[in-house]
């Protein structure tokens, strides 16, 4: 099981992205941010295969989502050491 944070870049002045994302199962939180990205999306814990499917089949096709960057988290109790 894994949880991820997605950084989304959207078309300039798009207003429908957050509303579209709110209707997708598997998304726990959506925050609009300033900077190089427009939204940070926090996913639910799910198997990696389901996470890939969520991103490729449900999030990337949302109108005005131009790109995504996935930050995958380490499972609890694991570290880089």
Secondary structure, 3 states (H helix, E strand, C coil): CECEEEEEEECCCCCCHHHHHHCCCCEEEEEECCCCCCEEEEECCECHHHHHHHHHHHHCCCCCEEEEEEEECCCCCCCCC
